[in-house]
Each structure stands twice: as structure tokens, then as C-alpha cells.
Amino acid sequence: MGKIIGIILLIGGVLVGIVIAVLMFIMYQDAGNAMAAFLGCTLGFFALVLPQLGFGGFFLWKGGEEAEDSDRAKKQRDLLNIVKTQGQVDIGDLVIEMGSSTEEVKGLLQDLVGMGLFSGYVNWDEGMLYSQQATKLRELHNCANCDGELELAGKGVIRCPYCGTEYFLD
């Protein structure tokens, strides 16, 4: 919505500027006072056109940010729905299905873990993502992939130092 308001304000600002210039030209054409026409155009520009263009640019910029945030949230919901409904998903399939990159999927997954919305684990070497109840993951002491001892890697993340499998607790 912000983008639309921004575009309307920008177009309106340009139109108001044109109207002011035409009116000043018409009003002072007969009088031959070019300085008065220039002063009228300048004051009209600073008082009416410039603020409108400024607000239009601001709304256009904010609308772009809102669209990016909305797009990211949609991708997070899509990722969460795919993994929770399938239980385990090949990361390559996720990348293709979501039309993104492996790095973007990894970032989305880390965001979901940080928000406490996803629990499960991922083996980046095998390229598999698993959804699992956090209570089952909290009981793990050894890696489900290689049986290595798990280490805390960050808030809500446990990592196997041997095979690189990461476990996400919500």
C-alpha cells in the first residue's frame, strides 16, 4: 500500500509543479515581470512540490521494505509448512520448490529457529532437513546421524562436531 501512495504523491508533485509553472507564466506573461514569475515558481516548488515529492519518496521506500518483509515472512511460512507436513525434506527439493538458494533456505531456517517456531535437525552434508518434536531432541546426547557427542552451538542450536548435523530446539 505504501508503494501506491508513494507513486501517487510523486506523480501529484510533478503535476503540481507543472501547474505552478504554467500559472506563473500565464499570470506574469503580460506584465513582463520575469523575476516575479521566477519567485512564484520557486516559492511554489519549496512550499508545495518539494514536500509532496519528499513524502512520496519516503512512502515508496517504506513500501518497498514492507514488500520485502512480507515476501520473507511468506517464504518462512512456506518452509515451515513444507517441513512440518513432510517430516523430512531434501534441501535441494526445498530450494527448487521455494525458488531460492541453499543460503537463503539456511537463513530462513535460522530465523525460524531464532523465533522458536521450528524444532528439528539438519544434516547439511547429506542435504536433509528433519522436523522433530523439541522434547525428543532435548533427550538426545549423541548424534542421530553418526552417534558422536553433541555440543551446544548457540541459542537453541546443538551441533555434532563430527558430521556437522545441527539440531534446532524451539
N, C-alpha and C positions, 0 to 999 in steps of 0.2 A: 504494500500500500504506500509506503514511503517513497518508493521509486516513482510511482504515478504522480504523487503530489509534487515531488521534485521536478519532474518533467513539465507539469502544468505551470508551476511557478517560473521555471526558466523560460518557457515559451511566452508566458504572460509578461515577464520582464522585458523580453526583447520587443514584444508588441507595444508595450507602454513606452519604451524608449523611442520607437519609431513614431508613435503618435505624438509624443512630446516634440520631437524634432520637426515633424510636419507642421504642427500647430505654431511653433515658434517661427518657422519660415513664413507661414501664411500671415501671421499677425504682424510681423515686422518687415514684410516684403515691401509694402508701400512706404513705410516710414523711412526705410533705408538705414535703419539703425542695426548694423550687424553686431555690435557689441551687446546690445540688449538681447538679441536672439541667442547669442553665444552664452550669455549669463543665464538666460531662461533654460536653455538646454542643459547647462552644467548643473544648475540647482535641481532641475527635474531628475537628472541622472542620479545625483547623490541622494536625493530625498526619496525617490520612488523606485527607480530602476535597480540601483545597486543593492539595497536591502532585499528586494524580491529575488534578484539573482543569487545573493548570498544564501538566503533561506532555501531556495530551490536546489542549489548545490549541496547544502547540508542534508536536505531530505533525500536527495538522490544517493549520496554517500551512505547515509544511515540505512536506506532501503536495501542497498547492496549488501551491507553487513548482515541485516536481518535475513536476507535470502540465503546467504552462506550459512548462517546459524541454523536456519530451517532445513537446509539441504543436509547438513551434518547430522542433525537430530534424526532426520528420516533414515539416513544410512545406518545410524546406530540402532534404530528400531528394527530395520530390516535385518541387520546382522544378528541381533538378539532373537528375533523371531525364527530365523533360519536355524540357528544353532540349537535353540530350545526345542523346536519341533522335531529336528532330525537327531538330536543327541550327539552325533559326531559328524563332522563335515570336513571334507578335504579343503584346505585353504585355497588351492588352485581353483576349485569349483566356486568357492566364495568370491574370489577375485573376479571370475568371469560373470557370475550371477549378479554381482553388485556393480560391475563395470568400473572397477577401481584397481588399485595396485596392492601388492602384498604389504608395502609400508603403510598404506592408508588403512588397510584392514587391521594391521597391528596397532596403529594409533587409535582406531575406533574401539578396538577390544580393550586397550589400556584405559581409555576414557570410561568405558562401561564398568570396568573393574574399580576404577577410582570412585565412581558414583555408587558402588555397591550393588550394581544391577546384574552382574554376571559372576557365576562361580563355575569353575571347571578347570581344564588344563589344556595346554597346547604343546605339541612337540614340533618345533619349527623345522627340525631336520627331516622328519617324516612328512611334514606338511599337514598335520591333522589337528583339528580343534574338537575338544570334547566338553560337553556340558554335563555337570555333575553337581549333586547337592553339596553345599558347603559343609554340612555335618560329616559327610563321608570323607571329604578332603581334609578336614581338621584331624581326623583319626589316622591319617597317613603319616608314617615316619620314614618309609622308603618309597622310592620312585616306582610307579606302576609300570614304567617302561623298561628300566634296567636294574631295578632293585637297589640303586645307590641311595645313600643317606641324603635327605633333603635339607636345604639351608634356606633361611629367611632371606629374601632378596629385596624386599621393600614392603610398603604398607599393603597388605592383602595379597602379596605375591611370595610364593615359595618356589625355589628353583633347584633343580637337580644339577649339581656341578659336573656330573659325569656325561650326561647325554643332552643337557640343555632344556629338558622339559620344564615348562613353567606352569605352576598351579595357582589359580586365581581364587581367592576366598572373598566372598562378599561380606 
